[in-house]
Structure formats: C-alpha cells, structure tokens
C-alpha cells in the first residue's frame, strides 16, 4: 500500500493519498486546499485518482475538491448526514474569510461499513458522528491504518460546539468504532501528528478506554 499524508492550507488539514502499488489506483482523502500540490504528489507517485473521500463537510476539508474533480474525474464521496453542511460550504467560507472555490454536489453517499476497493487495497467506511452528523473514518485493515478526520486527534478529540456537534455521539464513536480496532493501528488525524489507537486508549485526555 502507498500512503502519503501532508498538511494543506488554509487550516492545516491533513490530506492523504492512499494507493495500490499494483493497479496504481488511488483515493484522495480530505483535499482541503492547494489542489496543484495534491495533483503534483499524485503524479509523482504515478497514481490515478478514482475517488475523493471526505471525512466530513467542513470547508477546510473540501476546498480543493472541485478542482480535483475537474482534473481527475474522480467520484466525490461523503456521508449523507453531512448533506446540509455541504450545502453551506460557501457560507462557511464567508464566515472564516476564505475565498470560496465552487464544488459540485457529492456523486456518491457513503454508507457505514461499506467496503471501498482501491485497486487491490480494501478500506472500510466507518460512520463516526459527533464532530459532524456525517463524520466518517476510513479503516485500511491490511495497512493497520485508520483516517479519522476531526473525530480523533493525538491526545484530543474533535470539537463538538459547532453546528451538528454532539459530545455524547463523538465519545460513542471513539469508544465503539475506533477503540475497538487493533492497538497497533496507526491513526491519521484531521490535523496535527499521527498517533496510534493503543496510545489514545491509554492517554487521551477526553476519551479513554
């Protein structure tokens, strides 16, 4: 499995490219901005983007999605419970003083426990609400990897004081969907450094196992 993660503007969202070294198919998770840089990274890896996956519909996780879609023809994917947030993307940008780059509606609504094939690499879409109603995590079992978006951070969790946020829901998502993964599973967070499930179970100040 190929994995490259890097921070993109405007708020330092972690964008990840997950690819299959055999078929050269790939997905891009949370293209928050700097589409030219993302496309350059994809090209350097020799990959073709088939899907653009969103962990949720906050503006800092989508800003490059429209340009990525235009350049690659990839399928835009989101959980339907974030449909209302997606419809408010331009309003979100105005609230934070960030220029809005038009993004088309999602092509596909992700389902909980859905199997996603990236060439020969298998990922599982996990509905992990709390930060937003439609927040998703993407588990790659063979790679011992989970991309949690803004649900789980190193030593912290996502905000629940924004529209649709729910602390009880995010706590349940972390305990029942993420902390049940193998302790050695690497966690790619929505912002900041990676961590591991076992580390967070023992030391996360908000939700411990």
C-alpha positions in Angstrom: 0.0 0.0 0.0 1.1 3.5 -0.8 0.3 6.3 1.7 1.4 9.9 1.6 -0.1 12.5 4.1 0.7 16.2 4.1 -0.8 19.4 5.5 -2.7 21.7 3.2 -4.0 25.3 3.7 -5.9 27.2 4.9 -6.1 25.5 8.3 -3.6 22.7 8.1 -5.9 19.9 7.2 -4.1 16.6 6.7 -4.7 15.4 3.1 -3.9 11.8 2.4 -3.2 9.9 -0.8 -3.8 6.1 -0.5 -2.8 4.0 -3.5 -2.4 0.5 -4.7 1.2 -0.2 -6.0 -0.1 -2.9 -8.4 -3.0 -1.2 -10.2 -1.9 2.3 -9.5 -5.4 3.3 -8.4 -5.7 5.8 -5.6 -8.1 7.8 -3.4 -7.5 11.3 -2.0 -8.9 11.9 1.4 -9.8 15.4 2.5 -8.3 17.6 -0.2 -8.6 20.8 2.0 -6.7 23.1 -0.4 -3.7 23.6 -2.7 -5.1 21.3 -5.4 -1.9 21.9 -7.6 0.3 20.4 -4.8 -2.1 17.4 -4.3 -2.1 16.7 -8.1 1.7 17.0 -8.2 2.0 14.5 -5.3 -0.3 12.1 -7.1 1.7 12.5 -10.3 5.0 11.9 -8.5 3.5 8.6 -7.1 2.4 7.5 -10.6 -1.2 7.1 -9.4 -4.7 7.6 -10.9 -7.3 9.1 -8.6 -10.6 7.1 -8.7 -12.3 8.6 -5.6 -12.2 11.7 -3.4 -13.3 10.8 0.1 -14.4 13.3 2.7 -14.3 12.6 6.4 -16.8 15.5 6.8 -18.1 18.6 5.1 -16.3 21.4 6.9 -14.8 23.9 4.5 -11.1 23.2 5.4 -11.5 19.6 4.3 -13.0 20.3 0.9 -11.5 23.5 -0.7 -9.6 21.6 -3.4 -12.4 19.1 -4.1 -13.8 20.9 -7.1 -10.5 21.4 -8.8 -9.5 17.8 -8.0 -12.8 16.6 -9.5 -12.2 18.7 -12.6 -8.7 17.5 -13.1 -9.2 13.8 -12.4 -12.9 13.0 -13.0 -12.9 11.1 -9.6 -16.1 10.4 -7.7 -16.8 12.8 -4.8 -17.9 10.8 -1.7 -19.5 12.0 1.5 -21.9 10.6 4.2 -25.4 11.9 3.5 -25.9 13.1 7.1 -23.5 16.0 6.2 -25.6 17.0 3.2 -26.8 20.2 4.9 -23.3 21.2 5.8 -22.1 20.6 2.2 -24.9 22.9 1.1 -23.5 25.6 3.4 -19.9 25.4 2.1 -20.0 28.9 0.6 -21.4 30.3 3.9 -18.7 28.5 5.9 -16.0 30.1 3.8 -17.5 33.6 4.2 -17.7 33.1 7.9 -13.9 32.4 8.0 -13.0 35.0 5.4 -11.7 32.3 3.0 -12.4 32.6 -0.8 -15.0 30.0 -1.9 -14.0 27.8 -4.8 -17.1 26.2 -6.3 -17.5 22.5 -5.6 -20.1 20.3 -7.3 -22.5 18.2 -5.1 -21.2 14.8 -4.0 -21.5 12.0 -6.6 -21.9 9.3 -4.0 -23.2 8.9 -0.4 -21.1 6.7 1.7 -22.6 4.0 3.9 -21.5 2.7 7.3 -19.4 -0.5 7.0 -19.2 -0.1 3.2 -16.2 -1.8 1.6 -14.1 0.5 -0.6 -11.7 -1.0 -3.1 -8.6 1.0 -4.0 -7.3 -1.3 -6.7 -6.4 -4.4 -4.5 -6.4 -2.4 -1.3 -9.5 -2.7 0.9 -10.8 0.1 3.1 -13.9 0.2 5.3 -16.0 3.3 5.7 -17.0 3.8 9.3 -19.7 6.3 10.3 -18.2 8.1 13.3 -20.6 11.0 14.1 -20.1 13.6 16.8 -17.9 16.3 15.2 -20.5 16.5 12.5 -23.5 14.3 11.9 -22.0 12.6 8.9 -18.4 12.3 10.1 -16.6 9.3 8.6 -13.4 7.4 9.4 -11.7 5.1 6.8 -10.1 1.9 8.1 -7.5 0.1 6.0 -7.1 -3.2 7.8 -4.2 -4.6 5.8 -2.2 -1.4 6.3 -3.1 -1.2 10.0 -4.3 2.4 9.3 -7.4 4.5 10.1 -8.0 8.0 8.9 -10.3 9.7 11.4 -10.7 13.2 10.2 -11.6 15.5 13.0 -13.1 12.7 15.2 -9.9 11.7 17.0 -6.6 13.6 17.4 -3.4 12.9 19.2 -4.4 13.4 22.8 -7.6 15.1 21.9 -10.9 14.8 20.0 -12.8 17.0 17.5 -14.8 20.0 18.5 -18.5 19.4 19.3 -19.5 23.0 19.7 -20.0 23.7 16.0 -23.3 23.0 14.0 -24.3 19.4 14.4 -21.7 18.6 17.0 -22.6 16.2 19.8 -20.1 15.2 22.6 -22.1 12.0 23.5 -22.0 10.9 19.9 -18.3 11.5 19.4 -17.5 9.7 22.6 -19.6 6.7 21.5 -18.0 6.8 18.0 -14.5 6.7 19.5 -15.2 4.0 22.1 -17.2 1.7 19.9 -15.9 2.3 16.4 -12.2 3.4 16.8 -11.0 1.9 20.1 -12.2 -1.5 19.0 -9.6 -1.5 16.3 -6.2 -3.1 16.9 -4.0 -1.2 19.3 -1.2 -1.0 16.7 -3.4 0.7 14.2 -1.9 4.0 13.1 -4.2 7.0 13.2 -4.1 9.7 10.6 -5.8 12.6 12.2 -7.6 15.6 10.5 -4.9 18.0 11.8 -1.6 17.5 13.5 0.6 14.4 14.0 -0.3 10.8 13.6 -0.9 8.6 16.7 -2.0 5.0 17.5 -5.2 3.5 18.7 -3.5 1.9 21.7 -1.8 5.2 22.7 -5.1 7.1 22.7 -6.9 4.4 24.6 -4.4 4.8 27.4 -3.7 8.5 27.4 -6.3 10.6 25.5 -7.5 13.2 28.0 -11.1 13.3 26.7 -11.9 9.6 25.9 -10.0 6.7 27.5 -10.8 3.1 27.0 
